[in-house]
């Protein structure tokens, strides 16, 4: 049997990423509903988590830009998330004038409680895959993420 051609493989990866995004959206909707959060609240939590995990935590201003919200809307969202115990403010250790957003203990706890079973399912689903497949998948995801970041940058670049 012939190997799939390159175009078919790339199309399959794109279809998988789209399906992953849609499934993630559905899981996020269930999490938000279970914790009385709006869709934007959940999006904010994801942005804060991704930024923290990358080692570059966000300020409220950076979160505002990522979410495409007004200053007033992001202030209201952040305040609401702090009152609900999902987020907290912290002085930036590199620049004490800046305030960064972090998960609060309650936010970590409810996230862990909700998403630990997903980690269990993920571990079980990948248990029989060789490390070389996981390494290849990681490289593919990194390439797709870079392509998406590049595309987002193109979208926000001034015409010309």
Backbone as CSV, one residue per row, in Angstrom:
resi,resn,N_x,N_y,N_z,CA_x,CA_y,CA_z,C_x,C_y,C_z
1,UNK,0.840,-1.182,0.000,0.000,0.000,0.000,0.883,1.244,0.000
2,UNK,0.510,2.207,-0.819,1.299,3.427,-0.942,1.144,4.303,0.290
3,UNK,2.230,5.021,0.614,2.194,6.009,1.685,1.352,7.196,1.218
4,UNK,0.611,7.827,2.160,-0.141,9.023,1.757,0.822,10.097,1.267
5,UNK,0.369,10.889,0.299,1.260,11.950,-0.180,1.314,13.089,0.828
6,UNK,2.273,13.963,0.652,2.548,15.050,1.591,1.329,15.950,1.796
7,UNK,0.651,16.296,0.704,-0.522,17.165,0.801,-1.609,16.511,1.645
8,UNK,-1.823,15.228,1.448,-2.840,14.508,2.222,-2.459,14.461,3.703
9,UNK,-1.175,14.262,3.996,-0.725,14.242,5.388,-0.905,15.610,6.048
10,UNK,-0.524,16.666,5.336,-0.693,18.009,5.888,-2.173,18.324,6.102
11,UNK,-3.006,17.919,5.171,-4.451,18.129,5.316,-4.999,17.368,6.516
12,UNK,-4.492,16.163,6.743,-4.934,15.370,7.891,-4.524,16.043,9.199
13,UNK,-3.309,16.593,9.243,-2.854,17.296,10.445,-3.732,18.520,10.698
14,UNK,-4.023,19.293,9.661,-4.879,20.472,9.809,-6.269,20.061,10.301
15,UNK,-6.826,19.000,9.731,-8.142,18.518,10.167,-8.102,18.077,11.632
16,UNK,-7.013,17.425,12.027,-6.870,17.011,13.424,-6.789,18.216,14.357
17,UNK,-6.035,19.241,13.966,-5.913,20.445,14.795,-7.275,21.140,14.909
18,UNK,-8.018,21.204,13.816,-9.351,21.803,13.863,-10.268,21.007,14.785
19,UNK,-10.226,19.686,14.698,-11.050,18.837,15.565,-10.632,18.991,17.025
20,UNK,-9.332,19.080,17.268,-8.815,19.291,18.619,-9.316,20.622,19.177
21,UNK,-9.284,21.655,18.368,-9.758,22.969,18.786,-11.256,22.929,19.118
22,UNK,-12.032,22.278,18.274,-13.476,22.190,18.512,-13.778,21.387,19.774
23,UNK,-13.076,20.283,19.974,-13.285,19.464,21.175,-12.868,20.232,22.428
24,UNK,-11.757,20.940,22.338,-11.290,21.755,23.451,-12.314,22.829,23.797
25,UNK,-12.907,23.424,22.780,-13.933,24.439,22.995,-15.119,23.851,23.756
26,UNK,-15.525,22.639,23.393,-16.650,21.996,24.075,-16.314,21.673,25.531
27,UNK,-15.121,21.182,25.776,-14.699,20.888,27.154,-14.631,22.179,27.957
28,UNK,-14.112,23.225,27.362,-14.044,24.525,28.027,-15.425,25.056,28.365
29,UNK,-16.386,24.843,27.476,-17.755,25.291,27.726,-18.340,24.568,28.933
30,UNK,-18.089,23.262,29.038,-18.577,22.490,30.188,-17.910,22.982,31.475
31,UNK,-16.576,23.199,31.430,-15.860,23.711,32.609,-16.434,25.058,33.030
32,UNK,-16.599,25.961,32.067,-17.120,27.296,32.380,-18.500,27.188,33.016
33,UNK,-19.372,26.380,32.440,-20.715,26.212,32.983,-20.709,25.643,34.390
34,UNK,-19.809,24.687,34.640,-19.732,24.054,35.961,-19.238,25.017,37.027
35,UNK,-18.538,26.068,36.617,-17.941,26.991,37.583,-18.493,28.407,37.473
36,UNK,-19.624,28.555,36.782,-20.269,29.854,36.697,-19.449,30.897,35.969
37,UNK,-18.673,30.466,34.992,-17.819,31.379,34.230,-18.427,31.629,32.855
38,UNK,-18.162,32.803,32.324,-18.557,33.087,30.942,-17.509,32.504,30.002
39,UNK,-17.836,32.503,28.720,-16.868,32.039,27.718,-15.606,32.899,27.765
40,UNK,-15.764,34.218,27.938,-14.593,35.096,28.018,-13.783,34.838,29.278
41,UNK,-14.451,34.522,30.394,-13.730,34.176,31.614,-12.833,32.973,31.355
42,UNK,-13.402,31.955,30.717,-12.618,30.745,30.438,-11.473,31.055,29.490
43,UNK,-11.736,31.840,28.456,-10.669,32.218,27.524,-9.548,32.930,28.263
44,UNK,-9.912,33.816,29.193,-8.904,34.532,29.974,-8.073,33.556,30.792
45,UNK,-8.724,32.590,31.432,-7.992,31.591,32.219,-7.020,30.810,31.345
46,UNK,-7.453,30.451,30.152,-6.565,29.710,29.239,-5.367,30.572,28.853
47,UNK,-5.613,31.844,28.528,-4.498,32.730,28.172,-3.514,32.875,29.336
48,UNK,-4.031,33.042,30.546,-3.162,33.173,31.721,-2.372,31.885,31.930
49,UNK,-3.030,30.727,31.790,-2.361,29.441,31.976,-1.248,29.234,30.938
50,UNK,-1.556,29.474,29.681,-0.564,29.280,28.620,0.630,30.215,28.831
51,UNK,0.350,31.456,29.196,1.433,32.416,29.438,2.283,31.992,30.630
52,UNK,1.623,31.585,31.720,2.376,31.133,32.898,3.232,29.922,32.560
53,UNK,2.639,28.959,31.848,3.382,27.743,31.497,4.566,28.018,30.585
54,UNK,4.479,29.098,29.803,5.586,29.438,28.904,6.665,30.256,29.612
55,UNK,6.370,30.665,30.860,7.338,31.461,31.608,7.229,32.950,31.368
56,UNK,6.171,33.378,30.680,5.963,34.791,30.386,4.556,35.206,30.809
57,UNK,4.343,35.363,32.130,2.997,35.708,32.601,2.518,37.046,32.031
58,UNK,1.204,37.182,31.956,0.576,38.335,31.323,0.214,39.439,32.313
59,UNK,0.277,40.658,31.826,-0.342,41.770,32.535,-1.793,41.845,32.054
60,UNK,-2.602,42.632,32.752,-3.991,42.808,32.309,-4.020,43.449,30.915
61,UNK,-3.098,44.353,30.642,-3.038,44.987,29.321,-2.717,43.989,28.219
62,UNK,-1.795,43.075,28.492,-1.467,42.045,27.491,-2.641,41.097,27.290
63,UNK,-3.336,40.777,28.370,-4.528,39.928,28.261,-5.602,40.642,27.443
64,UNK,-5.747,41.934,27.650,-6.725,42.724,26.886,-6.442,42.624,25.387
65,UNK,-5.178,42.768,25.011,-4.805,42.688,23.602,-5.084,41.282,23.053
66,UNK,-4.704,40.264,23.786,-4.908,38.883,23.317,-6.379,38.552,23.144
67,UNK,-7.217,39.129,23.997,-8.642,38.820,23.937,-9.425,39.792,23.069
68,UNK,-8.782,40.917,22.671,-9.462,41.887,21.822,-10.583,42.618,22.536
69,UNK,-10.406,42.883,23.827,-11.418,43.569,24.619,-10.997,44.999,24.923
70,UNK,-11.957,45.801,25.313,-11.649,47.174,25.719,-10.996,47.157,27.089
71,UNK,-10.380,48.273,27.445,-9.773,48.390,28.763,-10.789,48.193,29.876
72,UNK,-11.980,48.800,29.709,-13.031,48.669,30.732,-13.491,47.217,30.848
73,UNK,-13.644,46.548,29.709,-14.114,45.155,29.733,-13.093,44.243,30.395
74,UNK,-11.811,44.435,30.115,-10.801,43.557,30.723,-10.682,43.848,32.212
75,UNK,-10.820,45.114,32.598,-10.783,45.449,34.023,-11.929,44.752,34.748
76,UNK,-13.122,44.815,34.177,-14.284,44.162,34.777,-14.068,42.649,34.855
77,UNK,-13.578,42.055,33.778,-13.335,40.610,33.749,-12.302,40.213,34.802
78,UNK,-11.184,40.903,34.848,-10.118,40.566,35.799,-10.617,40.725,37.227
79,UNK,-11.304,41.822,37.511,-11.833,42.032,38.869,-12.776,40.899,39.260
80,UNK,-13.659,40.523,38.355,-14.603,39.433,38.607,-13.871,38.121,38.861
81,UNK,-12.812,37.867,38.102,-12.044,36.619,38.253,-11.234,36.621,39.557
82,UNK,-10.837,37.790,40.009,-10.129,37.886,41.292,-11.109,37.651,42.442
83,UNK,-12.270,38.286,42.373,-13.286,38.107,43.416,-13.735,36.644,43.499
84,UNK,-13.854,35.974,42.346,-14.292,34.574,42.332,-13.186,33.620,42.777
85,UNK,-11.954,34.131,42.931,-10.848,33.304,43.401,-10.111,32.549,42.313
86,UNK,-10.372,32.880,41.052,-9.692,32.183,39.952,-8.337,32.799,39.611
87,UNK,-8.241,34.121,39.751,-6.990,34.817,39.429,-6.543,35.654,40.619
88,UNK,-5.265,36.025,40.584,-4.724,36.970,41.560,-3.722,37.855,40.842
89,UNK,-3.483,39.011,41.408,-2.457,39.921,40.889,-1.183,39.706,41.693
90,UNK,-0.071,39.912,41.006,1.226,39.768,41.669,2.189,40.766,41.031
91,UNK,3.050,41.353,41.834,4.065,42.247,41.278,5.027,41.434,40.421
92,UNK,5.386,42.006,39.298,6.351,41.358,38.405,7.714,41.404,39.085
93,UNK,8.358,40.239,39.298,9.653,40.252,39.976,10.735,41.007,39.196
94,UNK,10.583,41.100,37.889,11.580,41.795,37.074,11.340,43.302,37.028
95,UNK,10.096,43.728,37.258,9.747,45.142,37.201,8.598,45.375,38.173
96,UNK,8.913,45.826,39.369,7.926,45.960,40.440,6.790,46.922,40.078
97,UNK,6.960,47.740,39.052,5.891,48.649,38.629,4.796,47.915,37.867
98,UNK,5.143,46.746,37.310,4.183,45.963,36.534,3.457,44.970,37.443
99,UNK,2.201,44.728,37.116,1.397,43.746,37.838,1.025,42.648,36.854
100,UNK,1.316,41.412,37.230,1.012,40.276,36.362,-0.156,39.485,36.948
101,UNK,-0.800,38.730,36.080,-1.933,37.900,36.482,-1.461,36.460,36.648
102,UNK,-1.896,35.852,37.724,-1.563,34.457,38.010,-2.829,33.741,38.439
103,UNK,-2.797,32.425,38.318,-3.877,31.626,38.871,-3.861,31.761,40.385
104,UNK,-5.026,31.928,40.978,-5.151,31.906,42.434,-5.281,30.448,42.870
105,UNK,-5.088,30.191,44.162,-5.165,28.812,44.668,-6.485,28.147,44.295
106,UNK,-7.594,28.880,44.419,-8.900,28.318,44.064,-8.938,27.945,42.577
107,UNK,-8.410,28.818,41.734,-8.371,28.542,40.292,-7.564,27.304,39.974
108,UNK,-6.438,27.141,40.653,-5.602,25.954,40.456,-6.356,24.712,40.907
109,UNK,-7.009,24.821,42.049,-7.734,23.679,42.615,-8.877,23.211,41.711
110,UNK,-9.723,24.146,41.261,-10.852,23.727,40.418,-10.369,23.245,39.054
111,UNK,-9.316,23.866,38.533,-8.750,23.397,37.264,-8.195,21.993,37.386
112,UNK,-7.454,21.752,38.456,-6.877,20.424,38.680,-7.981,19.382,38.848
113,UNK,-8.990,19.723,39.640,-10.104,18.794,39.889,-10.818,18.431,38.590
114,UNK,-11.054,19.431,37.741,-11.782,19.203,36.493,-10.929,18.504,35.443
115,UNK,-9.667,18.927,35.290,-8.863,18.467,34.165,-7.979,17.252,34.454
116,UNK,-7.816,16.854,35.713,-7.024,15.649,36.007,-7.576,14.411,35.297
117,UNK,-8.898,14.218,35.257,-9.393,13.068,34.494,-9.034,13.129,33.003
118,UNK,-8.978,14.332,32.437,-8.547,14.456,31.041,-7.099,14.004,30.900
119,UNK,-6.254,14.384,31.852,-4.859,13.940,31.820,-4.775,12.420,31.902
120,UNK,-5.629,11.825,32.707,-5.665,10.363,32.820,-6.059,9.732,31.494
121,UNK,-7.099,10.272,30.860,-7.520,9.763,29.538,-6.408,9.935,28.507
122,UNK,-5.753,11.081,28.540,-4.681,11.354,27.585,-3.527,10.372,27.781
123,UNK,-3.132,10.180,29.025,-2.045,9.248,29.324,-2.409,7.839,28.846
124,UNK,-3.619,7.418,29.131,-4.075,6.085,28.720,-4.077,5.958,27.194
125,UNK,-4.531,7.010,26.492,-4.607,6.969,25.028,-3.233,6.937,24.370
126,UNK,-2.235,7.513,25.037,-0.898,7.570,24.440,0.040,6.492,24.970
127,UNK,-0.423,5.682,25.901,0.444,4.712,26.581,1.163,3.766,25.619
128,UNK,0.515,3.373,24.555,1.123,2.408,23.634,1.901,3.056,22.493
129,UNK,1.932,4.365,22.465,2.689,5.048,21.411,4.156,5.121,21.803
130,UNK,5.042,4.821,20.864,6.471,4.922,21.193,6.893,6.385,21.386
131,UNK,7.934,6.565,22.175,8.451,7.904,22.434,8.770,8.654,21.143
132,UNK,9.231,7.943,20.137,9.577,8.607,18.871,8.331,9.214,18.216
133,UNK,7.169,8.546,18.354,5.928,9.117,17.825,5.541,10.373,18.597
134,UNK,5.691,10.327,19.920,5.351,11.498,20.732,6.284,12.665,20.407
135,UNK,7.553,12.370,20.207,8.510,13.425,19.843,8.142,14.023,18.482
136,UNK,7.761,13.173,17.529,7.357,13.663,16.208,6.083,14.498,16.320
137,UNK,5.129,14.051,17.125,3.892,14.809,17.304,4.190,16.171,17.921
138,UNK,5.101,16.200,18.879,5.478,17.475,19.502,6.086,18.421,18.468
139,UNK,6.920,17.900,17.606,7.514,18.741,16.552,6.433,19.261,15.606
140,UNK,5.465,18.413,15.269,4.379,18.830,14.385,3.546,19.921,15.054
141,UNK,3.174,19.717,16.326,2.400,20.738,17.028,3.182,22.050,17.115
142,UNK,4.464,21.977,17.383,5.282,23.191,17.453,5.275,23.914,16.109
143,UNK,5.368,23.173,15.022,5.353,23.783,13.690,3.992,24.410,13.391
144,UNK,2.915,23.713,13.734,1.570,24.248,13.493,1.342,25.497,14.346
145,UNK,1.762,25.464,15.602,1.614,26.639,16.467,2.396,27.832,15.922
146,UNK,3.598,27.579,15.413,4.388,28.662,14.833,3.698,29.228,13.597
147,UNK,3.145,28.352,12.761,2.426,28.813,11.574,1.228,29.668,11.973
148,UNK,0.517,29.255,13.016,-0.638,30.023,13.474,-0.209,31.374,14.043
149,UNK,0.874,31.400,14.800,1.385,32.663,15.341,1.827,33.595,14.214
150,UNK,2.484,33.033,13.216,2.912,33.842,12.064,1.701,34.409,11.328
151,UNK,0.667,33.580,11.157,-0.548,34.020,10.475,-1.238,35.124,11.273
152,UNK,-1.312,34.955,12.595,-1.916,35.977,13.456,-1.145,37.296,13.329
153,UNK,0.186,37.206,13.282,1.004,38.412,13.115,0.709,39.068,11.760
154,UNK,0.563,38.263,10.708,0.219,38.801,9.398,-1.123,39.513,9.433
155,UNK,-2.078,38.944,10.166,-3.413,39.525,10.238,-3.421,40.882,10.933
156,UNK,-2.506,41.039,11.897,-2.497,42.298,12.645,-1.491,43.307,12.083
157,UNK,-0.743,42.894,11.071,0.239,43.821,10.458,-0.496,44.858,9.617
158,UNK,0.012,46.071,9.612,-0.618,47.102,8.772,-0.508,46.717,7.298
159,UNK,-1.535,47.027,6.514,-1.476,46.691,5.075,-0.349,47.461,4.391
160,UNK,0.183,46.819,3.402,1.199,47.546,2.657,2.262,46.710,2.247
